[in-house]
């Protein structure tokens, strides 16, 4: 479909978009109003449950996401694989660039997306894979703010009335477990689990989390008594009987609804960011856990743990799409994080010790 454009795809999908659409739903994050138009009552119910804390009254949207279900295109799409990040294996995304837009295919599920300045459309077996629709909605939020000059960090974050703390580390390095432990400190609010937008402004840093709930692994669940009940008793017992190394490598993910576990009013996606932890600890270390100040300008290895590629859905302000070969803009990250105190966490992985450090840093006050 080399000569096919965005409008050809929109026209081909039009019959699906003209079927009965459920009442549109509006979300508001950081002042951005996102409208979701969905053809499936079942999927819409899941989206309403998931995004409940950011759903707002109907309003003029800044952008609209169309979810068309099992629609088909009457022509083939010439997809090519999107290169994965270092250390990642297997096929995940494929893309096809169009004049003014891009098609993206999720290889494992068959869901397709149209991304352009005027259109954000998901179609295929969306009802079977609601999490990919949720990710697509959150991608539109990330795209918008990145075009406004914010940088996207691979980080979790919590806040109190006076401080905001970002937490980065290697995949599986414990940032979700750390973040949830810090939620036990009185006065803390959940900001985000995996994507944190940051910008420097007037001598301080603004942070914005996307409405993406934590997707946690079994190790996080069995190490936190508050999370008992997320798994059925039999599965939880199986996991508790595993050796720590075996448990660490279990590939399962579960959504954690923050307000169900911690109570209402414990989510605040907007925050002032004062501190940033980079988890550079190790399960093989015999050294005690230490948290020490560092400077990202002198530690590019730590900055690499924070930076996150915008990915195949990102269209730059000039209309071009992000390439899987594009280098990351380290200067933009250094500038955005320049007013934040960065700390390196080293030594052995000890969540109790890090919780004590977090209590001292965040103050435990509301």
Residue frames relative to the residue before (quaternion, step in Angstrom):
aa qw qx qy qz dx dy dz
X 1.0000 0.0000 0.0000 0.0000 0.00 0.00 0.00
X 0.1090 0.8527 -0.5048 0.0788 3.57 0.99 0.80
X 0.7413 0.3827 -0.2268 0.5026 3.60 1.06 -0.68
X 0.5022 0.6463 -0.4260 0.3856 3.56 1.27 0.10
X 0.1998 -0.7951 0.5645 0.0962 3.55 -1.01 0.83
X 0.7562 -0.3723 0.2818 0.4584 3.54 -1.35 0.00
X 0.6814 0.5049 -0.3078 0.4312 3.57 0.83 -0.94
X 0.5995 0.5526 -0.3627 0.4513 3.61 1.11 -0.62
X 0.6534 0.4970 -0.3112 0.4788 3.57 0.99 -0.80
X 0.6433 0.5210 -0.3184 0.4618 3.59 0.94 -0.90
X 0.6655 0.5034 -0.3047 0.4593 3.59 0.90 -0.92
X 0.6609 0.5134 -0.3096 0.4514 3.59 0.99 -0.82
X 0.7139 0.4358 -0.2466 0.4894 3.58 1.12 -0.67
X 0.4192 0.7575 -0.4342 0.2490 3.58 1.28 -0.27
X 0.6391 0.5233 -0.3659 0.4288 3.68 0.83 -0.77
X 0.6476 0.5041 -0.3303 0.4661 3.62 0.98 -0.76
X 0.6799 0.4961 -0.2857 0.4583 3.56 1.03 -0.79
X 0.6710 0.4899 -0.2957 0.4716 3.58 1.25 -0.34
X 0.4757 0.6238 -0.4678 0.4072 3.58 1.25 0.10
X 0.7246 -0.4282 0.2848 0.4588 3.58 -1.25 0.10
X 0.1546 -0.7798 0.6034 0.0624 3.54 -0.69 1.13
X 0.4661 -0.6501 0.5170 0.3048 3.56 -0.96 0.84
X 0.6573 -0.4810 0.3757 0.4420 3.58 -1.22 0.32
X 0.4769 -0.6835 0.4608 0.3051 3.60 -0.82 0.92
X 0.2539 -0.7457 0.6036 0.1228 3.52 -1.23 0.67
X 0.1941 -0.7857 0.5782 0.1032 3.59 -0.98 0.86
X 0.1205 -0.7494 0.6481 0.0620 3.53 -1.11 0.87
X 0.1141 -0.7837 0.6052 0.0809 3.57 -1.10 0.62
X 0.0564 0.7789 -0.6169 0.0974 3.55 -0.77 1.15
X 0.8466 -0.0202 -0.0147 0.5316 3.58 -0.66 1.09
X 0.7003 -0.4538 0.2584 0.4867 3.57 1.15 0.62
X 0.5854 0.5644 -0.3684 0.4505 3.60 1.27 -0.17
X 0.2036 -0.7799 0.5836 0.0982 3.59 -0.81 1.03
X 0.0733 -0.7916 0.6065 -0.0115 3.56 -0.67 1.20
X 0.1789 -0.7777 0.5967 0.0847 3.56 -0.80 1.05
X 0.1655 -0.7684 0.6120 0.0872 3.57 -1.00 0.89
X 0.0683 -0.7696 0.6348 0.0113 3.55 -0.87 1.06
X 0.0065 0.8357 -0.5383 0.1090 3.56 -0.43 1.29
X 0.3784 -0.7456 0.5045 0.2154 3.60 -1.00 0.79
X 0.7040 0.4620 -0.2551 0.4752 3.61 1.22 -0.31
X 0.4105 -0.7021 0.5305 0.2389 3.57 -0.79 1.04
X 0.6426 0.5390 -0.3229 0.4385 3.57 0.98 -0.84
X 0.6890 0.4606 -0.2787 0.4852 3.56 0.86 -0.95
X 0.6277 0.5401 -0.3445 0.4423 3.59 0.96 -0.79
X 0.6265 0.5355 -0.3409 0.4524 3.59 0.99 -0.79
X 0.6563 0.4962 -0.3167 0.4719 3.60 1.00 -0.75
X 0.6484 0.5094 -0.3195 0.4669 3.57 1.01 -0.78
X 0.6290 0.5294 -0.3311 0.4631 3.60 1.02 -0.76
X 0.6483 0.5040 -0.3124 0.4776 3.58 0.98 -0.84
X 0.6972 0.4991 -0.2824 0.4302 3.56 0.82 -1.00
X 0.7902 0.3311 -0.1511 0.4930 3.58 0.82 -1.03
X 0.2588 0.8339 -0.4729 0.1183 3.60 1.25 0.16
X 0.6954 0.5006 -0.2930 0.4241 3.60 0.96 -0.77
X 0.7476 0.3353 -0.2297 0.5252 3.64 1.21 -0.16
X 0.4319 0.6811 -0.4821 0.3423 3.61 1.22 0.21
X 0.0657 -0.8007 0.5953 -0.0122 3.56 -0.92 1.00
X 0.6937 -0.4598 0.3493 0.4306 3.55 -1.32 0.21
X 0.6291 -0.5362 0.3859 0.4095 3.61 -1.09 0.57
X 0.0822 0.7818 -0.6083 0.1095 3.55 -0.95 0.94
X 0.6385 -0.4901 0.4035 0.4350 3.56 -1.28 0.21
X 0.2994 -0.8024 0.4832 0.1817 3.63 -0.45 1.15
X 0.4549 -0.6355 0.5480 0.2981 3.51 -1.27 0.49
X 0.7803 -0.0592 0.0292 0.6219 3.56 1.19 -0.55
X 0.2574 -0.7646 0.5784 0.1206 3.55 -1.24 0.60
X 0.1969 -0.7476 0.6255 0.1051 3.53 -1.07 0.88
X 0.1728 -0.7843 0.5922 0.0658 3.58 -0.75 1.11
X 0.0794 -0.7823 0.6177 0.0141 3.58 -0.82 1.05
X 0.1084 -0.8802 0.4620 -0.0114 3.56 -0.12 1.37
X 0.4763 -0.6982 0.4436 0.2982 3.59 1.19 0.13
X 0.8241 -0.2909 0.1938 0.4456 3.56 -1.23 -0.58
X 0.1838 0.7677 -0.5819 0.1957 3.57 0.58 1.15
X 0.2073 -0.7700 0.5919 0.1176 3.56 -1.21 0.58
X 0.3708 -0.6844 0.5775 0.2461 3.52 -1.27 0.50
X 0.4198 -0.7262 0.4830 0.2512 3.63 -0.94 0.81
X 0.7190 0.3316 -0.2438 0.5601 3.58 1.21 0.37
X 0.5386 -0.6240 0.4623 0.3268 3.54 -1.24 0.45
X 0.2838 -0.7345 0.5936 0.1661 3.54 -1.18 0.66
X 0.3334 -0.7674 0.5214 0.1677 3.56 -0.73 1.10
X 0.0281 -0.8392 0.5424 -0.0279 3.56 0.30 1.28
X 0.0936 -0.7367 0.6605 0.1111 3.53 -1.32 0.46
X 0.5807 -0.6146 0.4057 0.3472 3.56 -1.09 0.69
X 0.3553 -0.6877 0.5968 0.2114 3.53 -1.17 0.77
X 0.4561 -0.7031 0.4712 0.2749 3.57 -0.75 1.05
X 0.3674 -0.7385 0.5243 0.2117 3.58 -0.88 0.95
X 0.6234 -0.5477 0.4083 0.3803 3.53 -1.30 0.40
X 0.6529 -0.5123 0.3685 0.4189 3.61 -1.16 0.50
X 0.7779 0.3128 -0.2498 0.4845 3.55 -0.94 0.92
X 0.6535 0.4754 -0.3119 0.4996 3.59 1.26 -0.28
X 0.1252 -0.8037 0.5795 0.0511 3.58 -0.97 0.81
X 0.7087 0.4477 -0.3369 0.4287 3.56 -1.30 0.35
X 0.5291 -0.6197 0.4791 0.3263 3.55 -1.25 0.45
X 0.0764 -0.8084 0.5835 0.0127 3.56 -0.94 0.92
X 0.8137 0.0447 0.0245 0.5790 3.59 0.65 -1.15
X 0.0625 -0.7451 0.6599 0.0736 3.53 -1.30 0.51
X 0.1817 -0.8087 0.5555 0.0660 3.58 -1.07 0.72
X 0.0613 -0.7401 0.6652 0.0777 3.50 -1.37 0.36
X 0.2525 -0.7907 0.5419 0.1319 3.58 -0.51 1.18
X 0.1512 -0.7618 0.6284 0.0445 3.51 -1.07 0.97
X 0.6130 -0.4941 0.4207 0.4507 3.60 -1.19 0.17
X 0.8546 0.0914 -0.0933 0.5027 3.59 -0.52 1.18
X 0.8088 0.1749 -0.0929 0.5538 3.58 1.18 -0.03
X 0.2491 -0.7517 0.5893 0.1597 3.54 -1.33 -0.09
X 0.2562 -0.7069 0.6358 0.1746 3.53 -1.18 0.72
X 0.0848 -0.7777 0.6220 0.0332 3.56 -1.05 0.83
X 0.1539 -0.7793 0.6046 0.0591 3.56 -0.98 0.95
X 0.2743 -0.6998 0.6329 0.1859 3.55 -1.02 0.87
X 0.3873 -0.7907 0.4239 0.2123 3.54 -0.18 1.37
X 0.7110 0.4911 -0.2794 0.4186 3.59 0.83 -0.93
X 0.7833 0.3331 -0.1700 0.4966 3.59 1.03 -0.70
X 0.4339 -0.7141 0.4517 0.3126 3.61 1.16 -0.47
X 0.4540 0.6612 -0.4757 0.3612 3.61 1.21 0.15
X 0.1654 -0.7841 0.5939 0.0718 3.57 -1.01 0.91
X 0.1586 -0.7803 0.6021 0.0592 3.54 -1.22 0.64
X 0.1909 -0.7170 0.6549 0.1433 3.51 -1.25 0.62
X 0.0331 -0.8017 0.5960 -0.0303 3.56 -0.77 1.11
X 0.2374 0.7365 -0.6066 0.1826 3.56 -0.80 1.06
X 0.6986 -0.4554 0.3078 0.4581 3.63 -1.16 0.12
X 0.7680 0.3638 -0.1857 0.4933 3.59 1.07 -0.68
X 0.7937 0.2745 -0.1236 0.5286 3.58 1.17 -0.40
X 0.0237 0.7288 -0.6843 0.0065 3.51 -1.21 0.79
X 0.1063 0.8262 -0.5291 0.1617 3.55 -0.10 1.34
X 0.0992 -0.7657 0.6339 0.0455 3.56 -1.00 0.92
X 0.1234 0.7907 -0.5939 0.0833 3.59 -0.95 0.82
X 0.5039 0.5776 -0.5032 0.3991 3.52 -1.25 0.61
X 0.7692 -0.3540 0.2402 0.4746 3.64 -1.15 -0.45
X 0.0429 0.8555 -0.5132 0.0542 3.58 0.79 1.06
X 0.6253 0.5548 -0.3501 0.4227 3.60 1.04 -0.71
X 0.6694 0.4947 -0.2919 0.4712 3.58 1.15 -0.61
X 0.7832 0.2520 -0.1125 0.5572 3.59 1.21 -0.43
X 0.0448 -0.8524 0.5204 0.0235 3.60 0.62 1.09
X 0.6056 0.5817 -0.3735 0.3942 3.60 1.04 -0.65
X 0.6390 0.5126 -0.3392 0.4625 3.60 1.10 -0.58
X 0.6065 0.5145 -0.3525 0.4931 3.60 1.14 -0.53
X 0.6235 0.5328 -0.3293 0.4679 3.59 0.99 -0.84
X 0.6592 0.5020 -0.3065 0.4685 3.58 0.93 -0.89
X 0.6391 0.5322 -0.3246 0.4506 3.59 1.01 -0.79
X 0.6292 0.5118 -0.3297 0.4832 3.59 1.01 -0.79
X 0.6848 0.4797 -0.2887 0.4664 3.58 0.88 -0.91
X 0.5904 0.5660 -0.3609 0.4481 3.57 1.13 -0.59
X 0.6285 0.5273 -0.3463 0.4550 3.60 1.01 -0.72
X 0.6323 0.5181 -0.3263 0.4748 3.59 1.05 -0.74
X 0.6505 0.5091 -0.3097 0.4709 3.59 0.93 -0.91
X 0.6473 0.5316 -0.3229 0.4407 3.58 0.89 -0.94
X 0.6572 0.5307 -0.3162 0.4318 3.57 0.86 -1.00
X 0.7449 0.4183 -0.2482 0.4568 3.58 0.69 -1.03
X 0.6018 0.5335 -0.3714 0.4640 3.60 1.08 -0.52
X 0.6409 0.5031 -0.3310 0.4761 3.59 1.06 -0.63
X 0.6530 0.4905 -0.3079 0.4881 3.58 1.26 -0.37
X 0.6668 -0.5393 0.2932 0.4225 3.60 1.27 0.14
X 0.4932 0.6266 -0.4510 0.4009 3.61 1.24 0.10
X 0.2934 -0.7158 0.5926 0.2242 3.59 -1.21 0.46
X 0.3536 -0.7306 0.5487 0.2006 3.56 -1.11 0.74
X 0.1538 -0.8012 0.5765 0.0457 3.56 -0.66 1.16
X 0.3998 -0.6677 0.5703 0.2629 3.55 -1.17 0.69
X 0.3933 0.7341 -0.4246 0.3551 3.53 0.35 1.29
X 0.3306 -0.6457 0.6422 0.2478 3.48 -1.40 0.42
X 0.0406 -0.8089 0.5854 0.0364 3.60 -1.22 0.25
X 0.0759 -0.7381 0.6670 0.0674 3.50 -1.33 0.59
X 0.1594 -0.7846 0.5908 0.0998 3.56 -1.27 0.31
X 0.1703 -0.6987 0.6724 0.1752 3.49 -1.41 0.27
X 0.7446 -0.3829 0.2726 0.4739 3.58 -1.25 -0.15
X 0.8065 0.2989 -0.1308 0.4930 3.59 1.05 -0.69
X 0.7918 0.2348 -0.1254 0.5497 3.61 1.17 -0.35
X 0.1278 -0.7531 0.6378 0.0984 3.52 -1.30 0.49
X 0.1134 -0.8189 0.5625 0.0089 3.57 -0.83 1.02
X 0.1834 -0.7533 0.6242 0.0960 3.56 -0.84 1.08
X 0.1372 -0.7887 0.5972 0.0493 3.57 -1.14 0.69
X 0.0296 0.7933 -0.6056 0.0555 3.58 -0.62 1.17
X 0.1565 0.7690 -0.6141 0.0842 3.52 -1.31 0.24
X 0.6713 -0.4519 0.3652 0.4602 3.54 -1.25 0.01
X 0.6445 -0.5155 0.3830 0.4149 3.57 -1.21 0.52
X 0.8033 0.2019 -0.1791 0.5310 3.57 -0.80 1.01
X 0.4888 0.7063 -0.4003 0.3193 3.56 1.29 0.15
X 0.6462 -0.5819 0.3043 0.3888 3.58 1.24 0.09
X 0.3758 0.7492 -0.4964 0.2259 3.62 1.12 0.24
X 0.6439 0.5115 -0.3344 0.4604 3.62 1.01 -0.68
X 0.6486 0.5093 -0.3138 0.4705 3.56 0.95 -0.88
X 0.6442 0.5159 -0.3152 0.4686 3.59 0.98 -0.86
X 0.6634 0.5162 -0.3106 0.4437 3.57 0.85 -0.97
X 0.6921 0.4720 -0.2907 0.4623 3.59 0.89 -0.87
X 0.6000 0.5305 -0.3684 0.4720 3.60 1.08 -0.56
X 0.6661 0.5060 -0.3046 0.4555 3.59 0.98 -0.84
X 0.5634 0.5936 -0.3893 0.4228 3.59 1.19 -0.38
X 0.5760 0.5793 -0.3783 0.4353 3.59 1.24 -0.22
X 0.5560 0.5870 -0.4022 0.4296 3.61 1.22 -0.27
X 0.4946 -0.6689 0.4527 0.3211 3.63 -0.73 0.95
X 0.8031 0.3019 -0.2278 0.4605 3.55 -1.00 0.87
X 0.5590 0.6004 -0.4107 0.3981 3.60 1.21 -0.06
X 0.1452 -0.7583 0.6297 0.0863 3.52 -1.27 0.63
X 0.4900 -0.6401 0.5154 0.2908 3.53 -1.19 0.67
X 0.1827 -0.7803 0.5910 0.0918 3.58 -0.91 0.96
X 0.7502 -0.2544 0.1955 0.5781 3.58 0.85 -0.99
X 0.3994 -0.7242 0.5132 0.2294 3.55 -1.29 0.32
X 0.8552 0.1251 -0.0049 0.5030 3.60 0.96 -0.72
X 0.7760 0.1880 -0.1178 0.5904 3.62 1.18 -0.44
X 0.0023 0.8007 -0.5954 0.0663 3.54 -0.65 1.19
X 0.2406 -0.7616 0.5888 0.1242 3.57 -0.73 1.09
X 0.0257 -0.8094 0.5855 -0.0365 3.59 -0.89 0.97
X 0.0634 0.7634 -0.6426 0.0164 3.54 -1.19 0.67
X 0.4080 -0.6755 0.5545 0.2641 3.55 -1.20 0.60
X 0.1071 0.7944 -0.5903 0.0952 3.57 -0.98 0.88
X 0.8682 -0.0918 0.0368 0.4863 3.56 -0.79 1.14
X 0.7683 -0.4060 0.2064 0.4498 3.57 0.82 0.99
X 0.7389 0.2725 -0.2305 0.5715 3.58 1.22 0.24
X 0.4386 -0.6918 0.5119 0.2590 3.57 -1.30 0.08
X 0.2535 -0.7268 0.6202 0.1512 3.54 -1.00 0.92
X 0.0883 -0.7792 0.6184 0.0515 3.56 -1.11 0.70
X 0.0556 -0.7833 0.6192 0.0040 3.54 -1.14 0.71
X 0.2036 -0.7707 0.5943 0.1066 3.54 -0.80 1.04
X 0.4080 -0.6802 0.5434 0.2750 3.56 -1.15 0.56
X 0.5431 -0.6341 0.4316 0.3416 3.63 -1.13 0.51
X 0.3126 0.7088 -0.5488 0.3141 3.53 0.57 1.26
X 0.3302 -0.7615 0.5248 0.1889 3.57 -0.56 1.13
X 0.6105 -0.5468 0.4060 0.4043 3.59 -1.15 0.47
X 0.1338 -0.7187 0.6740 0.1065 3.53 -1.10 0.82
X 0.0701 -0.8624 0.5001 -0.0358 3.50 -0.15 1.34
X 0.4315 -0.6994 0.5126 0.2486 3.52 -1.21 0.58
X 0.7007 -0.4869 0.3030 0.4245 3.61 -1.19 0.33
X 0.6079 0.5686 -0.3628 0.4189 3.60 1.04 -0.69
X 0.6316 0.5217 -0.3219 0.4746 3.56 1.06 -0.77
X 0.6701 0.5201 -0.3032 0.4342 3.58 0.93 -0.91
X 0.7467 0.4184 -0.2519 0.4516 3.60 0.70 -1.02
X 0.6561 0.4993 -0.3279 0.4612 3.61 1.22 -0.24
X 0.7219 0.3768 -0.2196 0.5373 3.58 1.27 -0.08
X 0.3801 -0.7697 0.4667 0.2128 3.59 -0.31 1.27
X 0.6038 0.5796 -0.3630 0.4095 3.59 1.07 -0.64
X 0.6926 0.4955 -0.2691 0.4498 3.60 1.15 -0.60
X 0.3680 0.7249 -0.4986 0.3007 3.58 1.25 0.14
X 0.7116 0.4187 -0.3204 0.4645 3.56 -0.91 0.91
X 0.5399 0.5960 -0.4185 0.4222 3.60 1.20 -0.28
X 0.7371 0.2998 -0.1760 0.5795 3.57 1.10 -0.76
X 0.5188 -0.5866 0.4861 0.3878 3.57 -1.19 0.37
X 0.6827 -0.5429 0.3089 0.3791 3.55 -1.15 0.67
X 0.6530 0.5278 -0.3248 0.4353 3.59 0.95 -0.85
X 0.6827 0.4763 -0.2935 0.4701 3.58 0.89 -0.91
X 0.6373 0.5273 -0.3340 0.4519 3.57 0.98 -0.79
X 0.6463 0.5143 -0.3227 0.4621 3.58 0.98 -0.79
X 0.6128 0.5442 -0.3413 0.4602 3.60 1.03 -0.80
X 0.6923 0.4863 -0.2806 0.4532 3.56 0.88 -0.97
X 0.6500 0.5233 -0.3227 0.4468 3.59 0.97 -0.79
X 0.6811 0.4873 -0.2859 0.4657 3.58 1.15 -0.55
X 0.5241 0.6355 -0.4146 0.3867 3.60 1.27 -0.06
X 0.5325 -0.5718 0.5114 0.3578 3.52 -1.28 0.44
X 0.6385 -0.5652 0.3493 0.3884 3.63 -1.02 0.70
X 0.6665 0.5002 -0.3176 0.4524 3.61 0.92 -0.83
X 0.6455 0.5116 -0.3160 0.4709 3.58 1.02 -0.78
X 0.6545 0.5154 -0.3064 0.4605 3.59 0.95 -0.90
X 0.6152 0.5823 -0.3379 0.4102 3.58 1.00 -0.85
X 0.7614 0.3945 -0.1912 0.4775 3.59 1.04 -0.79
X 0.4120 0.6952 -0.4902 0.3266 3.63 1.22 0.20
X 0.2333 -0.7938 0.5518 0.1050 3.59 -0.72 1.12
X 0.3787 0.6641 -0.5615 0.3166 3.57 0.06 1.33
X 0.0979 -0.7933 0.5987 0.0515 3.57 -1.10 0.68
X 0.0812 -0.7904 0.6071 0.0061 3.55 -1.06 0.85
X 0.4214 -0.6804 0.5340 0.2724 3.58 -1.00 0.82
X 0.1599 -0.7702 0.6124 0.0790 3.54 -1.03 0.88
X 0.2362 -0.7723 0.5772 0.1206 3.56 -0.58 1.18
X 0.4185 -0.7692 0.4284 0.2228 3.55 -0.21 1.36
X 0.7310 0.4410 -0.2668 0.4471 3.60 0.72 -1.00
X 0.5747 0.5557 -0.3884 0.4582 3.61 1.19 -0.34
X 0.7377 0.4235 -0.2186 0.4782 3.57 1.01 -0.84
X 0.8142 0.2824 -0.1098 0.4953 3.58 0.85 -1.01
X 0.5862 -0.5945 0.3700 0.4075 3.59 1.26 -0.12
X 0.6489 -0.5408 0.3675 0.3891 3.58 -1.24 0.38
X 0.7926 0.3449 -0.2445 0.4394 3.51 -1.26 0.49
X 0.5660 0.6151 -0.3808 0.3953 3.60 1.22 0.30
X 0.6242 0.4743 -0.3625 0.5039 3.61 1.21 0.44
X 0.1150 0.7621 -0.6295 0.0990 3.57 -0.92 0.97
X 0.2280 -0.8338 0.4860 0.1290 3.58 -0.04 1.26
X 0.6971 0.4151 -0.2803 0.5130 3.62 1.14 -0.46
X 0.0872 0.8090 -0.5703 0.1122 3.57 -0.85 0.95
X 0.3769 -0.6246 0.6123 0.3050 3.49 -1.38 0.26
X 0.2384 -0.8017 0.5345 0.1210 3.58 -0.69 1.06
X 0.1076 -0.8293 0.5480 0.0207 3.58 -0.56 1.17
X 0.8129 0.1446 -0.0250 0.5635 3.57 1.08 -0.74
X 0.1019 -0.7790 0.6167 0.0509 3.55 -1.25 0.52
X 0.1786 -0.7586 0.6190 0.0976 3.55 -0.86 1.01
X 0.1037 -0.7425 0.6553 0.0921 3.57 -1.10 0.76
X 0.2943 -0.7841 0.5263 0.1472 3.56 -0.48 1.22
X 0.0802 0.7909 -0.5946 0.1205 3.55 -0.36 1.30
X 0.3530 0.7403 -0.4821 0.3082 3.52 1.13 0.79
X 0.2560 -0.7842 0.5518 0.1225 3.59 -1.23 0.16
X 0.4937 -0.6492 0.4981 0.2945 3.55 -1.10 0.76
X 0.6827 0.4887 -0.2828 0.4638 3.60 1.21 -0.43
X 0.5455 0.6427 -0.3964 0.3637 3.59 1.25 -0.13
X 0.2938 -0.7335 0.5862 0.1792 3.54 -1.22 0.64
X 0.5268 0.6446 -0.3998 0.3835 3.57 1.31 -0.09
X 0.5359 -0.6090 0.4571 0.3646 3.63 -1.07 0.58
X 0.5798 -0.5833 0.4418 0.3584 3.56 -1.19 0.55
X 0.0208 -0.7960 0.6045 -0.0236 3.55 -0.87 1.01
X 0.1582 -0.7507 0.6344 0.0946 3.56 -1.18 0.69
X 0.0788 0.8215 -0.5542 0.1088 3.57 -0.43 1.21
X 0.5661 -0.6062 0.4461 0.3363 3.55 -1.15 0.70
X 0.0136 0.7893 -0.6135 0.0200 3.55 -1.14 0.70
X 0.3423 -0.7136 0.5777 0.1999 3.56 -1.35 0.24
X 0.4111 -0.7458 0.4692 0.2336 3.57 -0.55 1.17
X 0.5871 0.5798 -0.3814 0.4167 3.60 1.11 -0.50
X 0.7241 0.3853 -0.2279 0.5246 3.55 1.22 -0.48
X 0.7451 0.3428 -0.1884 0.5402 3.59 1.31 -0.15
X 0.0857 -0.8309 0.5486 0.0345 3.60 0.38 1.18
X 0.5707 0.5920 -0.3889 0.4154 3.60 1.16 -0.48
X 0.6689 0.4736 -0.3005 0.4878 3.58 1.06 -0.71
X 0.6139 0.5477 -0.3511 0.4471 3.58 1.04 -0.71
X 0.6239 0.5591 -0.3461 0.4223 3.59 1.02 -0.72
X 0.6300 0.5290 -0.3362 0.4585 3.59 1.16 -0.49
X 0.6699 0.5006 -0.2789 0.4721 3.57 1.23 -0.50
X 0.6709 0.5254 -0.3104 0.4212 3.57 0.92 -0.91
X 0.0660 -0.7871 0.6131 0.0177 3.57 -1.15 0.69
X 0.4747 -0.6761 0.4852 0.2867 3.57 -0.79 1.01
X 0.5141 -0.6494 0.4588 0.3216 3.62 -0.97 0.77
X 0.4112 -0.7605 0.4267 0.2655 3.59 1.22 -0.41
X 0.7402 -0.4783 0.2698 0.3879 3.56 -1.33 0.21
X 0.6430 0.5421 -0.3317 0.4274 3.62 1.17 -0.40
X 0.6132 0.6227 -0.3405 0.3470 3.60 1.19 -0.41
X 0.1054 -0.7687 0.6305 0.0215 3.54 -0.85 1.12
X 0.4027 -0.7452 0.4873 0.2122 3.55 -0.65 1.17
X 0.6836 -0.4936 0.3324 0.4225 3.61 -1.21 0.34
X 0.6789 0.4879 -0.3027 0.4575 3.63 1.10 -0.58
X 0.6252 -0.5802 0.3241 0.4092 3.59 1.28 0.12
X 0.5882 0.5607 -0.3827 0.4395 3.60 1.20 -0.24
X 0.4077 -0.7063 0.5248 0.2439 3.54 -1.21 0.56
X 0.5927 -0.5690 0.4434 0.3582 3.51 -1.22 0.60
X 0.2781 -0.7618 0.5690 0.1361 3.55 -1.02 0.87
X 0.5130 -0.6412 0.4670 0.3279 3.56 -1.12 0.60
X 0.6592 0.4628 -0.3145 0.5024 3.59 1.30 0.03
X 0.4768 0.6957 -0.4325 0.3188 3.60 1.26 -0.11
X 0.4067 -0.7012 0.5218 0.2657 3.62 -0.94 0.82
X 0.5039 -0.6306 0.4938 0.3235 3.55 -1.17 0.55
X 0.4232 -0.6991 0.5230 0.2421 3.57 -1.13 0.74
X 0.2016 -0.8211 0.5230 0.1077 3.58 0.09 1.28
X 0.6046 0.5687 -0.3628 0.4234 3.59 1.04 -0.67
X 0.6330 0.5344 -0.3370 0.4474 3.60 0.97 -0.80
X 0.6614 0.4912 -0.3066 0.4767 3.60 1.01 -0.78
X 0.6507 0.5110 -0.3250 0.4580 3.59 0.90 -0.86
X 0.6528 0.5039 -0.3149 0.4699 3.59 1.00 -0.78
X 0.6748 0.5028 -0.3028 0.4474 3.61 0.89 -0.92
X 0.7546 0.3864 -0.1942 0.4936 3.59 1.05 -0.80
X 0.3868 0.7821 -0.4370 0.2184 3.59 1.29 0.02
X 0.7407 0.3909 -0.2284 0.4963 3.62 1.09 -0.59
X 0.5777 0.5721 -0.3606 0.4571 3.57 1.29 0.32
X 0.3795 -0.6923 0.5586 0.2545 3.58 -1.04 0.76
X 0.1654 -0.7935 0.5818 0.0668 3.57 -0.61 1.17
X 0.1280 -0.7847 0.6060 0.0264 3.57 -1.02 0.92
X 0.2567 -0.7425 0.5971 0.1619 3.56 -1.06 0.77
X 0.2113 -0.7613 0.6035 0.1076 3.57 -0.89 1.00
X 0.0117 0.8152 -0.5754 0.0649 3.58 -0.59 1.17
X 0.6221 0.5507 -0.4125 0.3735 3.53 -1.37 0.05
X 0.7516 -0.3649 0.2802 0.4727 3.54 -1.21 -0.50
X 0.5342 -0.6070 0.4761 0.3457 3.55 -1.22 0.47
X 0.1538 0.7743 -0.5840 0.1894 3.54 -0.39 1.31
X 0.2364 -0.8192 0.5085 0.1200 3.57 -0.06 1.30
X 0.6020 0.5519 -0.3683 0.4441 3.59 1.10 -0.56
X 0.6606 0.4967 -0.3066 0.4722 3.58 0.95 -0.87
X 0.6749 0.4882 -0.3040 0.4623 3.57 0.97 -0.82
X 0.5895 0.5545 -0.3617 0.4628 3.57 1.14 -0.60
X 0.6391 0.5169 -0.3258 0.4672 3.59 0.98 -0.80
X 0.6385 0.5096 -0.3197 0.4801 3.59 1.02 -0.79
X 0.6601 0.5125 -0.3038 0.4575 3.57 0.99 -0.82
X 0.6179 0.5391 -0.3380 0.4619 3.55 1.05 -0.73
X 0.6626 0.4901 -0.3056 0.4769 3.59 0.96 -0.82
X 0.6839 0.4970 -0.2927 0.4468 3.58 0.95 -0.86
X 0.7662 0.3824 -0.1940 0.4786 3.55 0.79 -1.04
X 0.4731 -0.7371 0.3907 0.2833 3.56 1.24 -0.22
X 0.3201 -0.7839 0.4870 0.2142 3.55 1.18 -0.37
X 0.5758 0.5708 -0.3920 0.4347 3.59 1.19 0.49
X 0.4593 -0.6837 0.4988 0.2699 3.52 -1.17 0.60
